[in-house]
Amino acid sequence: MAHEVQNFNLDQKFDFTAGIKKSIMTVLLIGAALLVVGIVLAMMGGGHAEEGAEAGGHAFHWYQRLFANIWINNVYFTGIAIVGVFFFAIQYAAQAGWSAPITRVMLAFGNWLPIAAILMIASFFVMGHDLFHWWHAELFDKASSEYDAIIDGKGAFFYWPMEKGTFPVFYIARMIIFFGFWVFFFTKFKKIAAAEDQLGGTSHWFKMRSWSAYFLVFFAVSSSISAWDWVMSIDTHWFSTLFGWYVFSSWFVAGLSAITLTVIFLKGKGYLEMVNENHVHDLGKFVFGFSIFWTYLWFSQFLLIYYANIPEESVYFIERLKSDVYGGFIFVNIGMNFVLPFLVLMTRDAKRHGIFLKLVCTLLIVGHWVDFFLMVQPGTLGHNGGIGFMEIGTFLVYGSAVALVVLGGLAKGNLIPKNHPMLEESYHHHI
């Protein structure tokens, strides 16, 4: 039976051709052009004072919109990158056999993490004061008219051990620790994978399994806290006890969609011949299932807040639903991330055909970006937000940069883990 697997080229490497690079670079340049147009338009129309904006009646500047966009994309694409590593680790921890030939595709998404870390930490230093209301010293000064007892009560979570309103040491330390460990685990997985390709045997599979278990424990904690830090703390008064789960589910669906699109793309180029429609079906089931999981969390959060009708909780949804700027996007969010995937992927055949999955996964990647847009913009920009050239441009620039980094990383190593002990099982995978 082992000879059947040997019929495939297991030393296959992805050739990141000039043609593919050129296509991605074209998208990047279109995105950059749209971004420039968006910035110019914002500069011409910006600078006016906005009543009721979170800035507390201060003048609104065009660059605040750019900052919000950079933050949305930082958080969103960091999530897609770490979900690649998370899904990889799940395969080993669960001793999954079906996914053996596509594990390297999952792991390749982690190549964005070191860049994401630099972008995230640097942009927090540059833009944090404009994005995060809690980074305003007067909120913690009892003598100030701006004093806010609720934010003062949460101050230690950002500033410990420093004085509240000075420098958020604890917050930045968490960001550095999370990225540091994520990059450490990703590098560790890459090293073990390379050793397995060269040396064979099962010892590397067992080692990967142990390290995956450690990573999953750390990821469980860090993914939730990073969601509170990077997204929920924008609306400092408001909180939701399932917000960590909610952000994870949005990241996970987007990450699964990106992995599925990459596998279908590679299949289309003649790679991964061992991967058949049964493997694609499994990816389709994950995308379908976790789209429903995301909807369940969205609805749970919304329904409990709606039913309890406590002002400090309901304000989060009221300022989005009643807004001329964001109200419509709530329905776009549910339509793109639940209704369409649910209807399109419901049948068995739809999950086995690349054309349906390409459509749904592309919609989901855009749809979950809209989800993060709705989480970040209302709290940072008030009524000055929206989706225009700047938003589309930033999304395309980030998306194509991630594609270049991920595919570039994928091209550096073996595409198939040729000494994976479950490769034979995957070859006979049938559902």
Summary of the structure (lengths in Angstrom):
residues: 431
radius of gyration: 22.5
end to end distance: 19.6
largest distance: 78.7
contacts: 1454
relative contact order: 0.18
helix: 75%
strand: 1%
